Amino acid sequence: MTTTPRDAYTHGHHESVLRIHSWRTVENSAAYLVPHLRPGLEVLDVGSGPGTISIDLARRVGPGRVTGVDASADVVAQAAGLAESEGVSNVSFAVGDAYALDFPDDSFDIVHAHQVLQHLGRPVDALREFRRVLRPGGVLAARDVDYGGLIWSPDSAGLDRWLELYDAVHRWNGGEPNAGRRLTAWAREAGFSGVTATGAVWVFASELDREWWGGSWAVRATESNFAAHAIESGHSNPEELARIAQAWRDWAADPDGWLLMPHGEIIATK
C-alpha cells in the first residue's frame, strides 16, 4: 500500500458529487458569514464548484463583485453558465490554484472557502495565500465538515465501514477529514488574528433528504473518484464498495433514517 504524499480531491467532479454541491446556498452553508456581507464588497470564493454559493453571495454584495475560482475548468464553465442563466452579472469564475491565486496583494474584502481546506495537503499554506490577497482588515470565512463527529441512525455496519474507509481514503489523498475542529489552529498559524469559531450542522432526515443524500452516496461509492481512489490505494475493492452502496440505499429507504454532519466555521481578520 503506497504512502506517497498526495494532494488530490477525494470526491472528484462526478455528477453525483455536483448534485450535492449544487444544493449549497449562503443560507444552508454560509449563514455565519451573513453579518459580514454588505453592498459593494469584493469577495473571492475559493473552491467555488458549480457556483451556487458564489451567485448567492453576489446577489447580497451587489454592486460589489464576487470572483469564484476552482481547479476544474469544466466546473468553472458550468458555474459561469448558471450565473448567466440566472441573470447575475456581478460574479465571474476562473480556474485557479488555492496555493497560488492569480490576484495582487490586498485585492479582496472577503475570502470565502467552503469545504476546501479539508482536501488540501497544505491547508496552512493555502490560508497564507488567502491572507495575502485580503485587504488589511479583510475577513476570512472558512467552513469544513468534521467527519469524526458524524452521527446516523439506525445503526449500520455498512455505514460504519463507509466512514472508516472514507477516513482512510481522504487521508491517503493528503487531506484531513476532521478539518472542522482544526480551522482555528490553522488560521492562527497562517497569521490571522481575531479568530472567531462557530459550528453548524446539516441534518438529513426527511424522505426526500434521505433519498437525495443516500442516493447520491450510493452512486459515489461505486462511480466517483472516491471509489477509484479506494481501489487504487488498496483500501477497498469493487465488491465491498457495492455493499457500501447498498448500505446507503438501505439507510435512505428506512423511515427512521437520520444523519447529522457537524461543521466547524471560522471568521478571522487580516
C-alpha positions as CSV (number, residue, x, y, z in Angstrom):
1,M,0.0,0.0,0.0
2,T,1.5,3.3,-1.0
3,T,2.3,6.0,1.5
4,T,3.4,8.6,-1.1
5,P,2.1,12.1,-0.1
6,R,-0.7,13.3,-2.3
7,D,-2.8,16.5,-2.6
8,A,-5.8,15.1,-4.5
9,Y,-9.5,15.9,-4.4
10,T,-11.2,12.8,-2.9
11,H,-14.6,13.3,-4.4
12,G,-13.8,14.4,-7.9
13,H,-16.5,16.0,-10.1
14,H,-18.8,13.1,-10.9
15,E,-22.5,14.1,-11.4
16,S,-23.4,12.6,-8.1
17,V,-20.9,14.9,-6.3
18,L,-22.0,18.1,-8.2
19,R,-25.6,17.2,-7.4
20,I,-24.8,17.7,-3.7
21,H,-22.7,20.8,-4.3
22,S,-25.4,22.5,-6.3
23,W,-27.7,22.3,-3.3
24,R,-25.5,24.7,-1.3
25,T,-26.5,28.3,-0.7
26,V,-25.5,31.0,1.7
27,E,-28.4,30.1,3.9
28,N,-27.6,26.4,4.3
29,S,-23.8,26.6,4.0
30,A,-22.5,30.1,4.9
31,A,-25.1,31.7,7.3
32,Y,-22.2,32.5,9.7
33,L,-20.9,34.9,7.0
34,V,-24.1,36.9,6.5
35,P,-23.5,39.5,9.2
36,H,-20.2,40.5,7.4
37,L,-21.9,41.0,4.0
38,R,-22.9,44.4,2.7
39,P,-23.3,46.0,-0.7
40,G,-20.1,47.0,-2.5
41,L,-17.8,44.3,-1.1
42,E,-15.2,42.5,-3.3
43,V,-15.4,38.7,-2.5
44,L,-13.2,35.8,-3.5
45,D,-14.9,32.4,-3.3
46,V,-12.1,29.7,-3.4
47,G,-13.3,26.3,-4.4
48,S,-16.5,27.7,-5.9
49,G,-17.6,24.5,-7.5
50,P,-20.9,24.7,-9.5
51,G,-21.2,28.3,-8.3
52,T,-24.4,28.3,-6.3
53,I,-22.9,29.9,-3.2
54,S,-20.9,32.4,-5.3
55,I,-24.0,33.5,-7.1
56,D,-25.9,33.8,-3.8
57,L,-23.1,35.9,-2.4
58,A,-23.1,38.1,-5.5
59,R,-26.8,38.9,-5.0
60,R,-26.0,40.0,-1.5
61,V,-23.0,42.3,-2.1
62,G,-24.0,44.0,-5.4
63,P,-22.9,46.3,-6.8
64,G,-19.8,44.7,-5.4
65,R,-18.3,41.7,-7.2
66,V,-17.7,38.0,-6.4
67,T,-14.9,36.0,-8.1
68,G,-15.1,32.3,-7.9
69,V,-12.1,30.1,-8.5
70,D,-12.0,26.3,-8.9
71,A,-9.4,23.8,-10.0
72,S,-11.8,22.2,-12.6
73,A,-12.2,24.0,-15.9
74,D,-15.4,22.1,-16.6
75,V,-17.0,23.1,-13.3
76,V,-15.9,26.7,-13.9
77,A,-17.7,26.7,-17.2
78,Q,-20.8,25.2,-15.6
79,A,-20.8,27.9,-12.9
80,A,-20.5,30.6,-15.5
81,G,-23.4,29.2,-17.4
82,L,-25.5,29.1,-14.2
83,A,-24.8,32.7,-13.4
84,E,-25.7,33.8,-17.0
85,S,-28.9,31.8,-16.9
86,E,-29.9,33.4,-13.6
87,G,-29.0,36.9,-14.8
88,V,-26.4,37.5,-12.1
89,S,-23.8,39.7,-13.8
90,N,-21.6,40.7,-10.8
91,V,-20.0,37.3,-10.5
92,S,-17.2,35.7,-12.6
93,F,-15.5,32.4,-12.5
94,A,-11.9,31.3,-13.3
95,V,-9.7,28.3,-13.0
96,G,-7.4,28.8,-10.0
97,D,-4.9,27.3,-7.6
98,A,-5.6,27.7,-3.9
99,Y,-1.8,27.8,-3.2
100,A,-1.1,30.4,-5.9
101,L,-4.0,32.7,-6.5
102,D,-3.7,34.9,-9.6
103,F,-4.5,38.2,-7.9
104,P,-2.4,41.0,-6.5
105,D,-1.9,41.5,-2.7
106,D,-4.8,43.3,-0.9
107,S,-7.4,42.6,-3.6
108,F,-10.5,41.4,-1.7
109,D,-12.6,42.4,1.3
110,I,-13.7,38.8,2.0
111,V,-12.1,35.4,1.1
112,H,-14.6,32.6,1.5
113,A,-13.7,28.8,1.4
114,H,-16.5,26.2,1.9
115,Q,-15.4,22.6,2.3
116,V,-12.0,23.4,0.7
117,L,-9.3,23.1,3.4
118,Q,-10.1,19.5,4.3
119,H,-9.0,18.5,0.9
120,L,-5.6,20.3,0.8
121,G,-2.4,18.7,1.9
122,R,-1.1,22.1,3.0
123,P,-4.0,24.0,4.4
124,V,-1.9,26.5,6.3
125,D,0.0,27.4,3.1
126,A,-3.4,27.9,1.4
127,L,-4.6,30.1,4.2
128,R,-1.4,32.2,4.0
129,E,-2.2,32.7,0.3
130,F,-5.8,33.7,1.2
131,R,-4.4,36.2,3.7
132,R,-2.1,37.7,1.0
133,V,-5.0,38.6,-1.3
134,L,-7.1,40.1,1.6
135,R,-7.1,43.8,2.2
136,P,-6.0,44.9,5.7
137,G,-8.9,44.4,8.0
138,G,-10.4,41.9,5.5
139,V,-12.4,38.8,6.5
140,L,-11.6,35.2,6.0
141,A,-14.6,32.9,6.2
142,A,-13.9,29.1,6.2
143,R,-16.2,26.2,6.9
144,D,-15.4,22.5,6.8
145,V,-17.1,19.3,7.9
146,D,-15.7,17.2,10.7
147,Y,-16.3,13.5,9.8
148,G,-15.2,12.5,13.2
149,G,-18.5,13.8,14.6
150,L,-20.8,12.2,12.0
151,I,-23.9,10.6,13.6
152,W,-26.6,8.4,11.9
153,S,-29.4,6.2,12.9
154,P,-30.3,3.3,12.7
155,D,-27.0,1.6,13.3
156,S,-25.4,0.2,10.1
157,A,-22.3,-1.9,9.8
158,G,-22.2,-0.9,6.2
159,L,-22.1,2.8,7.0
160,D,-19.6,2.1,9.8
161,R,-17.3,0.7,7.2
162,W,-18.0,3.5,4.8
163,L,-16.9,6.1,7.4
164,E,-13.7,4.1,8.2
165,L,-13.0,3.8,4.5
166,Y,-13.7,7.4,3.8
167,D,-11.3,8.5,6.5
168,A,-8.6,6.2,5.1
169,V,-9.0,7.4,1.5
170,H,-9.3,11.0,2.4
171,R,-6.0,10.8,4.4
172,W,-4.4,8.8,1.6
173,N,-5.2,11.8,-0.7
174,G,-3.4,14.1,1.7
175,G,-6.5,15.7,3.3
176,E,-7.9,16.0,6.8
177,P,-11.4,14.6,7.1
178,N,-11.7,16.1,10.6
179,A,-10.8,19.6,9.4
180,G,-13.7,21.3,11.1
181,R,-12.0,21.1,14.5
182,R,-8.7,22.3,13.2
183,L,-9.7,25.6,11.5
184,T,-8.9,27.9,14.4
185,A,-5.4,26.4,14.8
186,W,-4.7,26.5,11.1
187,A,-5.8,30.2,10.8
188,R,-3.7,31.3,13.7
189,E,-0.7,29.5,12.3
190,A,-1.3,31.3,9.0
191,G,-1.1,34.7,10.7
192,F,-4.8,35.6,11.1
193,S,-6.0,37.4,14.2
194,G,-9.3,37.8,15.8
195,V,-10.4,34.2,15.0
196,T,-14.0,33.5,16.0
197,A,-15.1,29.9,15.8
198,T,-18.6,28.6,15.5
199,G,-20.3,25.4,14.4
200,A,-23.3,24.3,12.4
201,V,-24.9,21.1,11.3
202,W,-26.6,19.6,8.3
203,V,-29.4,17.1,9.1
204,F,-30.8,14.7,6.6
205,A,-34.0,13.0,7.9
206,S,-37.0,13.6,5.7
207,E,-37.8,11.0,3.0
208,L,-36.7,13.4,0.3
209,D,-33.5,14.3,2.1
210,R,-32.6,10.7,2.7
211,E,-33.3,9.7,-0.9
212,W,-31.2,12.6,-2.2
213,W,-28.2,12.2,0.2
214,G,-28.2,8.4,0.4
215,G,-28.9,8.0,-3.3
216,S,-26.0,10.3,-4.1
217,W,-23.6,8.4,-1.9
218,A,-24.8,5.1,-3.2
219,V,-23.6,6.3,-6.6
220,R,-20.4,7.9,-5.3
221,A,-19.4,4.7,-3.5
222,T,-19.1,2.9,-6.8
223,E,-18.7,5.5,-9.6
224,S,-16.9,8.7,-8.3
225,N,-13.2,9.4,-7.7
226,F,-13.8,8.2,-4.1
227,A,-14.4,4.7,-5.5
228,A,-11.4,4.9,-7.8
229,H,-9.1,6.1,-5.0
230,A,-10.4,3.5,-2.6
231,I,-9.4,0.7,-5.0
232,E,-6.2,2.4,-6.2
233,S,-5.0,2.8,-2.6
234,G,-5.7,-0.8,-1.8
235,H,-8.1,0.1,1.0
236,S,-11.2,-1.5,-0.7
237,N,-12.4,-3.4,-3.8
238,P,-15.5,-3.3,-6.0
239,E,-17.3,-5.9,-4.1
240,E,-17.0,-4.1,-0.8
241,L,-17.9,-0.8,-2.5
242,A,-21.1,-2.4,-3.8
243,R,-22.0,-3.4,-0.3
244,I,-21.4,0.1,1.0
245,A,-23.6,1.5,-1.8
246,Q,-26.4,-0.9,-0.8
247,A,-26.0,0.2,2.9
248,W,-26.7,3.8,1.7
249,R,-29.7,2.7,-0.2
250,D,-31.0,0.8,2.8
251,W,-30.5,3.8,5.1
252,A,-32.3,6.1,2.6
253,A,-35.3,3.7,2.4
254,D,-35.6,3.4,6.2
255,P,-38.3,5.8,7.5
256,D,-36.3,6.1,10.7
257,G,-33.2,7.1,8.9
258,W,-31.4,10.2,10.3
259,L,-27.9,11.7,9.7
260,L,-26.1,14.6,11.2
261,M,-23.0,16.2,9.7
262,P,-21.2,18.8,12.0
263,H,-19.2,21.6,10.6
264,G,-16.5,23.9,12.0
265,E,-16.7,27.6,10.9
266,I,-14.3,30.5,11.4
267,I,-14.3,34.2,10.8
268,A,-10.8,35.7,11.0
269,T,-9.3,39.0,10.1
270,K,-6.1,40.2,8.5
